[in-house]
Amino acid sequence: SRQCRVCSNGHGLPRTYGPGSRQCRVCSNGHGLIRKYGLNLCRQCFGEYAADIGFKKYK
């Protein structure tokens, strides 16, 4: 059977909630997402871009 290209769940409807509906805005990875403050970055990309965004490491 054919799957919908836009749909991540394979049932013909786009996924609008749950872990499969979100991905990193930089690398499109779905694992280890930091969603706080609307960042939507995976932890690897957050470590790479944290200083550019304005986060400071105190330790």
Beta strands, then each sheet from edge to edge (+ up, - down):
strand 1: 33-34
strand 2: 41-42
sheet 1: 1+ 2-
end
